[in-house]
């Protein structure tokens, strides 16, 4: 049975675990809300993903999945299941594909459990949608929307939907007021990416790009990322020398704060990463650098995004490290090509 009853009143949505994936599910979450306008919708999400939905008009509340805290390990899964059982949900819609997501909702006694029948969890679901070969080669936005359609909900528009939480927006406004000269162009740089180094344009190339961007006298560069990206930020600052107008934000902002700043950037240069999808969802002009991953399925879902990549037979390989050891898919992307893409974005903007 693949169709959900529209009379459901208490619905749990299990979010995906990565920021970029979560952003790409926002159209599906909107479709679920449109399908169940009167239901109370609760989102179960890992803490680092929660800000994606913190201010969403489609979600009534967020339950934290503290996988590194009280929900850690096998015992933690039973703790989480017991907590969910007390909530007495009518249904769980699993955007996350993992076996674990279905197992926990089964333990929680949620009577309706819906999602793709992948990862060996078909028998755990009451409402399963087959994941076809065709759906695996389209953009992830369509992938999640197709699951919602398979459950009997009419999917709404495919546009990404991301609302900056008020506290993040206020923080960003205050930061720019005190740190950035009035009237300056703000360009974000995101040299990091999860899932291995194969997704990262080399730090020395980001540094060379930053030095070229300093040619614009009114430009301030904001370097985004985690603590792991701090060495890249240091290299970028060093490359700019005495003319340096760079602010290192690596490991220094929450996701909500980063969202507030990215929404104010005049351009955003990024690897394939969670923040790339944030920029796309916020309609920030984006230059996305792709090597090992596939822009057809996980590219920035925005009309204001430019993808820069090389045409190699081995790309995309979808590996964490270059299997051929030459890393040409990233090494062959010239600084000049990325610079010109940024220049084009800035030239098309009206102050």
C-alpha positions as CSV (number, residue, x, y, z in Angstrom):
1,X,0.0,0.0,0.0
2,X,1.7,3.2,-1.2
3,X,-0.8,5.9,-0.4
4,X,-1.0,7.8,2.9
5,X,-4.3,8.8,4.5
6,X,-4.9,12.5,4.4
7,X,-6.5,12.3,7.8
8,X,-3.1,11.9,9.7
9,X,-2.8,14.4,12.5
10,X,0.6,13.9,14.1
11,X,3.4,13.3,11.6
12,X,7.1,12.8,12.2
13,X,9.6,13.6,9.4
14,X,13.0,12.0,9.7
15,X,15.5,14.5,8.2
16,X,18.6,13.6,6.3
17,X,21.9,13.8,8.2
18,X,23.9,16.3,6.1
19,X,23.3,20.0,5.6
20,X,23.3,19.9,1.8
21,X,20.9,16.9,1.7
22,X,18.6,18.6,4.2
23,X,18.4,21.8,2.0
24,X,17.6,19.6,-1.0
25,X,14.7,18.0,0.9
26,X,13.0,21.4,1.6
27,X,10.7,21.2,-1.4
28,X,9.6,17.7,-0.3
29,X,8.9,19.0,3.2
30,X,6.8,21.8,1.7
31,X,4.9,19.2,-0.3
32,X,4.2,17.2,2.8
33,X,2.9,20.3,4.6
34,X,0.7,21.0,1.6
35,X,-0.6,17.5,1.7
36,X,-1.4,17.6,5.4
37,X,-2.2,21.3,6.1
38,X,-3.9,20.6,9.4
39,X,-1.4,18.1,10.8
40,X,1.2,18.8,13.5
41,X,4.5,18.1,11.8
42,X,7.6,17.4,13.8
43,X,11.1,17.0,12.4
44,X,13.7,14.6,13.8
45,X,17.1,16.0,13.0
46,X,20.7,15.9,14.1
47,X,21.8,19.1,15.9
48,X,24.0,20.4,13.0
49,X,21.1,20.1,10.6
50,X,18.4,21.7,12.7
51,X,19.1,25.3,11.7
52,X,18.0,24.4,8.1
53,X,14.4,24.0,9.5
54,X,14.6,26.3,12.6
55,X,12.5,29.0,10.9
56,X,10.7,26.9,8.4
57,X,7.0,27.7,8.0
58,X,6.4,24.0,7.1
59,X,7.5,22.5,10.4
60,X,5.9,22.9,13.8
61,X,8.8,21.8,16.0
62,X,12.1,20.0,15.9
63,X,13.2,17.1,18.0
64,X,17.0,16.7,18.3
65,X,18.5,13.4,17.5
66,X,21.6,13.5,19.8
67,X,23.5,10.8,18.2
68,X,26.7,11.8,20.0
69,X,24.9,12.2,23.3
70,X,22.0,10.5,24.9
71,X,21.1,8.7,21.7
72,X,24.6,7.2,21.1
73,X,25.1,3.5,20.5
74,X,22.5,0.8,20.5
75,X,21.2,1.7,23.9
76,X,20.7,5.3,22.7
77,X,18.5,4.0,19.8
78,X,16.2,2.4,22.3
79,X,16.1,5.6,24.3
80,X,15.2,7.6,21.2
81,X,12.5,5.0,20.2
82,X,11.0,5.3,23.7
83,X,10.9,9.1,23.5
84,X,9.2,8.9,20.1
85,X,6.7,6.3,21.4
86,X,5.6,8.8,24.1
87,X,4.8,11.3,21.3
88,X,2.1,9.0,19.8
89,X,2.8,9.9,16.2
90,X,0.3,8.7,13.6
91,X,3.0,8.4,10.9
92,X,6.7,8.7,10.2
93,X,7.9,9.9,6.7
94,X,11.5,8.9,6.3
95,X,13.5,11.3,4.1
96,X,16.7,9.6,5.4
97,X,17.2,6.3,3.5
98,X,19.0,4.4,6.2
99,X,17.8,1.1,7.7
100,X,18.2,2.7,11.1
101,X,15.6,5.3,10.4
102,X,13.0,2.6,9.7
103,X,14.1,0.4,12.6
104,X,13.8,3.2,15.2
105,X,10.3,4.2,14.1
106,X,9.3,0.5,14.2
107,X,10.6,0.3,17.8
108,X,8.6,3.4,18.6
109,X,5.4,1.8,17.5
110,X,4.6,4.4,14.9
111,X,1.8,2.7,13.0
112,X,2.5,4.3,9.6
113,X,6.1,4.2,8.4
114,X,6.7,5.6,4.9
115,X,9.7,6.0,2.6
116,X,11.9,4.5,0.0
117,X,12.3,0.7,0.3
118,X,16.1,1.0,-0.1
119,X,18.8,-0.2,2.3
120,X,17.0,-3.5,3.1
121,X,14.2,-1.8,5.0
122,X,11.2,-2.6,2.9
123,X,9.7,-5.1,5.4
124,X,9.9,-2.4,8.1
125,X,7.8,0.1,6.2
126,X,4.0,0.1,5.9
127,X,4.1,2.4,2.9
128,X,7.1,1.8,0.7
129,X,8.1,3.5,-2.5
130,X,10.4,1.7,-4.9
131,X,13.5,3.6,-5.7
132,X,13.9,3.2,-9.5
133,X,17.1,3.3,-11.5
134,X,15.7,6.5,-13.2
135,X,15.2,8.4,-10.0
136,X,18.8,7.8,-8.9
137,X,20.2,9.8,-11.8
138,X,18.1,13.0,-11.5
139,X,18.8,15.9,-9.1
140,X,18.2,15.1,-5.5
141,X,15.4,17.7,-5.2
142,X,13.4,15.5,-7.7
143,X,14.5,12.4,-5.9
144,X,12.8,13.4,-2.7
145,X,9.8,14.9,-4.4
146,X,9.3,11.6,-6.3
147,X,9.1,9.8,-2.9
148,X,6.4,12.2,-1.7
149,X,4.5,11.6,-4.9
150,X,4.8,7.9,-4.5
151,X,3.1,8.3,-1.1
152,X,0.1,9.9,-2.7
153,X,0.9,13.6,-2.1
154,X,0.9,16.0,-4.9
155,X,4.3,17.6,-4.9
156,X,4.5,21.4,-4.9
157,X,7.1,23.6,-6.7
158,X,10.6,22.3,-6.7
159,X,12.2,25.6,-5.6
160,X,14.4,25.3,-2.5
161,X,13.0,27.0,0.6
162,X,15.4,28.2,3.3
163,X,14.5,30.8,5.9
164,X,17.3,32.3,8.0
165,X,16.5,32.0,11.7
166,X,16.0,35.5,13.2
167,X,18.9,35.1,15.7
168,X,21.2,34.3,12.8
169,X,20.0,37.1,10.7
170,X,20.4,39.6,13.6
171,X,23.9,38.3,14.3
172,X,24.9,38.7,10.7
173,X,23.6,42.2,10.4
174,X,25.5,43.2,13.5
175,X,28.7,41.6,12.3
176,X,28.6,43.3,9.0
177,X,27.8,46.7,10.6
178,X,30.9,46.5,12.8
179,X,33.4,44.5,10.6
180,X,32.7,45.5,7.0
181,X,33.0,49.0,5.4
182,X,29.7,50.4,4.2
183,X,29.0,49.8,0.6
184,X,31.6,47.2,0.1
185,X,31.1,44.0,-2.0
186,X,31.1,40.9,0.1
187,X,32.4,37.7,-1.5
188,X,32.2,34.4,0.4
189,X,34.8,31.7,0.0
190,X,34.1,28.1,1.1
191,X,37.3,26.1,0.7
192,X,36.1,23.0,2.6
193,X,33.8,20.1,2.0
194,X,32.9,16.9,3.8
195,X,33.3,13.4,2.3
196,X,37.1,13.5,1.6
197,X,39.5,15.7,-0.2
198,X,38.4,14.8,-3.7
199,X,35.6,17.4,-3.4
200,X,38.0,20.3,-2.5
201,X,39.6,22.7,-5.0
202,X,43.2,23.0,-3.6
203,X,43.7,25.7,-1.0
204,X,46.5,27.3,-3.0
205,X,44.1,27.9,-5.8
206,X,41.6,29.5,-3.4
207,X,44.5,31.6,-2.2
208,X,45.4,32.7,-5.7
209,X,41.7,33.5,-6.4
210,X,41.5,35.6,-3.2
211,X,44.6,37.6,-4.2
212,X,43.0,38.3,-7.6
213,X,39.7,39.3,-6.0
214,X,41.6,41.9,-4.0
215,X,41.8,43.8,-7.3
216,X,38.3,45.0,-6.6
217,X,39.1,47.8,-4.1
218,X,35.8,47.7,-2.3
219,X,35.7,43.9,-1.8
220,X,35.8,42.1,1.5
221,X,36.3,38.3,1.6
222,X,34.6,36.1,4.2
223,X,36.1,32.6,4.5
224,X,33.5,30.1,5.7
225,X,34.0,26.5,7.0
226,X,34.7,24.4,10.1
227,X,37.8,24.3,12.3
228,X,39.2,21.8,9.8
229,X,39.3,24.6,7.2
230,X,41.3,27.1,9.3
231,X,44.6,26.2,7.7
232,X,43.1,27.0,4.3
233,X,41.8,30.4,5.7
234,X,45.3,31.2,7.0
235,X,46.8,30.5,3.6
236,X,44.2,32.7,1.9
237,X,45.0,35.6,4.3
238,X,48.7,35.1,3.7
239,X,48.2,35.3,-0.1
240,X,46.4,38.6,0.2
241,X,49.4,40.2,2.0
242,X,49.2,43.8,3.3
243,X,46.1,44.5,1.2
244,X,44.3,41.9,3.2
245,X,40.5,42.4,3.5
246,X,39.7,38.9,4.6
247,X,37.7,37.8,7.6
248,X,38.3,34.2,8.8
249,X,35.0,32.7,10.0
250,X,36.1,29.1,10.0
251,X,34.7,27.4,13.0
252,X,33.5,30.7,14.4
253,X,29.8,30.7,13.3
254,X,26.8,28.6,13.9
255,X,24.9,27.4,10.8
256,X,22.2,30.0,11.4
257,X,24.9,32.8,11.6
258,X,26.6,31.5,8.4
259,X,23.2,31.5,6.7
260,X,22.7,35.1,7.7
261,X,26.0,36.1,6.2
262,X,25.7,34.1,3.0
263,X,22.3,35.7,2.3
264,X,24.1,39.0,2.2
265,X,27.0,38.0,0.0
266,X,27.3,39.4,-3.5
267,X,29.0,36.2,-4.6
268,X,29.8,32.9,-3.0
269,X,32.6,30.6,-4.3
270,X,32.4,27.1,-3.0
271,X,33.2,23.4,-3.4
272,X,30.3,20.9,-3.6
273,X,29.2,21.2,0.1
274,X,26.4,21.9,2.5
275,X,27.1,25.6,2.3
276,X,26.9,25.5,-1.5
277,X,23.3,24.3,-1.2
278,X,22.6,27.0,1.5
279,X,23.8,29.7,-0.9
280,X,21.6,28.2,-3.7
281,X,18.6,28.1,-1.5
282,X,19.2,31.8,-0.4
283,X,19.4,32.8,-4.0
284,X,23.0,34.1,-3.5
285,X,25.0,34.3,-6.8
286,X,27.1,31.1,-6.5
287,X,30.2,29.8,-8.3
288,X,30.4,26.0,-7.5
289,X,33.5,24.0,-8.2
290,X,33.0,20.4,-9.1
291,X,35.4,17.5,-9.5
292,X,34.7,14.1,-8.1
293,X,30.9,14.6,-7.6
294,X,28.1,15.0,-10.1
295,X,26.5,18.4,-10.7
296,X,23.5,16.8,-12.4
297,X,22.4,15.1,-9.2
298,X,23.9,17.3,-6.4
299,X,24.6,20.6,-8.1
300,X,23.4,24.0,-6.8
301,X,19.7,24.0,-7.5
302,X,19.5,27.7,-8.5
303,X,19.3,29.8,-11.7
304,X,21.9,32.1,-10.1
305,X,24.6,29.4,-9.9
306,X,27.5,28.7,-12.2
307,X,29.2,25.3,-12.1
308,X,32.9,25.2,-13.0
309,X,34.4,21.9,-13.8
310,X,36.7,20.1,-16.3
311,X,35.6,17.5,-18.9
312,X,37.4,14.4,-17.9
313,X,36.4,10.8,-18.6
314,X,37.0,9.8,-15.0
315,X,34.9,12.6,-13.5
316,X,32.6,12.3,-11.6
317,X,34.1,9.2,-9.9
318,X,32.2,9.8,-6.6
319,X,35.2,8.7,-4.6
320,X,36.6,10.4,-1.5
321,X,40.2,10.3,-2.8
322,X,41.3,10.4,-6.4
323,X,41.6,6.8,-7.5
324,X,44.0,7.7,-10.3
325,X,46.2,9.7,-7.9
326,X,46.5,12.7,-10.3
327,X,43.5,14.8,-9.1
328,X,43.2,16.4,-12.5
329,X,39.5,17.1,-12.1
330,X,40.4,19.8,-9.6
331,X,44.0,20.6,-10.5
332,X,42.9,21.5,-14.1
333,X,40.4,24.1,-13.0
334,X,42.2,27.4,-13.6
335,X,42.0,30.3,-11.1
336,X,41.2,32.5,-14.0
337,X,38.1,30.5,-14.9
338,X,36.7,30.8,-11.4
339,X,37.7,34.5,-11.2
340,X,35.9,35.3,-14.5
341,X,32.8,33.4,-13.2
342,X,32.8,35.6,-10.1
343,X,33.4,38.7,-12.2
344,X,30.4,37.8,-14.4
345,X,28.2,37.5,-11.3
346,X,29.3,40.8,-9.9
347,X,28.9,42.6,-13.3
348,X,25.3,41.5,-13.5
349,X,24.3,43.1,-10.2
350,X,22.8,46.5,-9.7
351,X,23.7,48.4,-6.6
